[in-house]
Amino acid sequence: MIKKSRILYKGKLFYLTGEEFRLPSGKHVQRETIHHPGSCAIIPLLAKGNVILIRQFRPSTRKTLWEIPAGTLEKGETPYSCAARELVEEIGYRAKKLKKLATFYTSPGFCTEKMHLYIATGLIPLSQNLEEDESIRPHSFLIRTAKKMIRTGAIQDAKTIVGLSFLPNSL
């Protein structure tokens, strides 16, 4: 049960609170929580069983990472609509079919973000529609190659590891 809560920081995408809790054991603890509106991640599959990954620089890691497309839910947006929008924005494809696979917390120890994972099939090429601050390059990989990239450490992004784990080595 929350005893006290105060906003420590309010940003464009999330806000941070400092809170005092009473745990089920009765013990009192203080925690900081990042409040996030939620997000979607999409596994885009091409007709030949290849998966599209994106290459993107992430300032927080100071690294360029391999990832599946993903994005933050906009106010009032459904996870399905977010997934469809992010596909076009980040890789320049529209999906004939988007199927929800899972919903999970990204970092429940300090963040409220819930991620909705979809698989996209029947991809129709359009053009990328990147946001002003995005520099994303899509690449196609055999599924077994992408899974090998996890084992070798070339893929370190958790949502991508979770997403690819849903796929068989070949479709």
Secondary structure, 3 states (H helix, E strand, C coil): CEEEEEEEEECCCCEEEEEEEECCCCCEEEEEEEECCCEEEEEEECCCCEEEEEEEEECCCCEEEEECCEEECCCCCCHHHHHHHHHHHHHCEEEEEEEEEEEEECCCCCECCEEEEEEEEEEEECCCCCCCCCCEEEEEEEHHHHHHHHHHCCCCCHHHHHHHHCCCCCC
